[in-house]
Amino acid sequence: MAEALGDLTRTHTCGALRGDDVGAEVVLLGWVHRVRDLGGVTFIDVRDRAGVSQVVVRENEALMAVAKRLRAEFVVGISGVVQRRSDDTVNTKLATGEVEVLAREIRILNEAKTPPFQIAEDGPVSEEVRLRYRYLDLRRPRLQYNMGLRHRVSMAIRKYFDANGFWEIRSCAASATKISGPIVSSSSRRWTSRCRLRVPSSCTRSSSR
């Protein structure tokens, strides 16, 4: 059963932890990426848009019971202490692979059904399934990268023009349309066309003089 976030406040994103953070008390919020139950110890990979961090649960029966309930795409809040991994367990493929978080508290903020396709990997999925579960598809690594790239390109363009004295101006009355049904969208387009073609009466009077 889902729990309330309560007083948990994120201190780091899941892609931010490094060797310099060893010994720090942290709070991570994200999706469960993978769970590996090795009997006396459980490893949980927690993911957000910034990356993945490994959380370890050991020598705590209450936390182990919570960890056994976790499944892919559960939303969790985890508090714990950052510790350095042993040399033989360092994961060089992850930016956070030098450290892990020893869990002190795990809160299941939201449960999830088994996803219709793997979100942790960019495997082949039919377009029909992807579009039907678009909210899940957008969590996949490739689309996360694409959205981040689009954001960075847009910001670079805006910053360039701003630095060179340009203003970004949008006329809500002439161009903006509402996200709604096809009938309203169609009428909005017709209204936009009339708005572009209309000549203000003040202009007509001044030109006739």
N, C-alpha and C positions, 0 to 999 in steps of 0.2 A: 504494500500500500504506500502511496506517495506521501512524503513528509513536506512540511513547510520549510522554506529557506531559513526562516528565523533570523538569527544574528550573524549568519555566515556572510562575509563580504570578501569577494575575490581579491587576493593580493597580487597574484601573478597570472598571466595567461599560461596555457599549457605548453607553449613554445618558448617561454622566457627563462626557464631555470637553467643555471649554469653552475660550474664548480665554485664560483664565488658565493653562491647562495647556501652552501653547506652549513647546517646548523640553524638556518632560519625557519621560523614557523610560518607556514603558508596555507592559503586556502585556494583550491582549484575548483572551478565550475566547468562542466562540459559533458560531452557524450561519452559513454563507455565504448571504446574502440575495440578492445579485445580483453578477454579474461582467460588467465591460465591458472588452473587449480592444480598445484603440485602436492596436495595432501596437507602437509604442515605449513605451507606458505602459499599465498595466492597473489598473483601479479595482475594488476589492472592497468591497462593503457587508457588514459583519459585524453580526449581530443576536443579542441575547439578550433576556430579558424586559424589560430596562430601556430598550431603544431600539436605534438603529442608528448605527454609526460607519463612515466611509469610510476605507479603507486604499488607499494608492497604491504601486505597484511600478514602479520605473523605473531604468534604468542598472545593472541587475544581472541578468546572464543566468541565473544559477542560480535566483534567485527568480522570474524571469519563467517559467522552465520549470515551476516548482512551481505558479505562478499559473494557467498554461494547463491544468493538470489539474483545477482546482477546478470544481465544479458546485453547483447549488442544494442546500442542506441538508447539505453536507459540514460536519463539525465541525472547527474549526481553532483553533490557538493562534498568535497573531501578536504579535511584539515589534517595537517601532519607536519613532520619535520623533514627537511631536506638532508639526505645523507649521500655520501659518495659511494658509487658502486665499486665493487672489487675489480681489479685489473682484468680478470678473465670474463667479466660480465658487462664491460663497457660496450655500448652500441654506437659505433662510429657512423652509422647511417642516420642517426637522429641528432639534431642540434642539442637536445637535452640528454643525450645518451650517456653522459658522464655521471649523472646523478639520478636519484630516485626519491620518492616521498614515502616515508614510513607513516602509514595512516594512523591517526588517533580517533578520527570520527568520520563516518560515511553516512550521508543522508541521500536517500533515493528521492529525488525531486519529482521525477516522472517516470513511469514505466513505459515500455514499448513492446509492441508485437514484433514477431520475427520479420525482418525486412524482406521484401520480395526479391531483392538482389543484394549482392555484397556492396556495402558502402565503403568499406576500408580499402577496396581495390577497384581499379578501373577495368574490370572485366567486361566482356561483350554482353550487352543487354539490348533487347529489342526497343525500337523507338516508341512503340505503343506503350510498353510497360514504363519506360522512362517518363513519358509525358503523363501517364496516369498517376504516377507517384513522383511528380515533379519536386515536391517539397523534400523528398529523400534524395532524388537525383542531384539537387543543388548542393548537397553535403559532400559529394564525392570529390576526391582530390583534384581531378582535372578541371571541373567546373569551379571549384573554389579558387584555383589558380587563375582561371580565366576572369572571374569576377574581380579578383584583386588586381590583375593586370589592367582591366578596363578602368577601374577606379584610379590607379596610378597615372595612366595615360591622360584621363580626363583632368585630373588635378594638375598635371604638368602643363597642359594646354592652358588651363584657366590661370595658373600662376604666371605663365609667360605673358599672356595678354594683359593681365592685371599690372604686371611690372612695367609694361610699355604704355600704360595710360588708357587702356580700353576698359569699357564697362560692359557687363553682360546684362542685357535688358530683355525681358520677356513681357509681351503684352498679353495678359490673361484674357482680356476681352476679345482679342483677335485670333488667338491660336490655341489656347488651352482647352482640352476636352476632358470630360469626366470619364472615369473608369466605370462603365455601366453596360447595359445591354445594347444589342445592335440597333434597336429603334432609336434610343437616345443618341448613340454615337452617330447614326446617320443624320439625324436632325442637327446635331452639333456641327457636322461637316457642312451641311447646307447653310447653317447660320454663319459659319466662318466665311464661306464664299460671299454671302451677301455683305458681310462686314467689310471684306476687302474691296468690294466693288462700290460700296455706298460712298457718295460724296456728301460731306456735311453741308447743311443748308447755308451756313455762314460763308463757306467757300463759294457756293453758287452765287450768293448775293454779291460778294466782292468781285467775282469774275465778270458779272453782268454789267458792272459799273465801268 
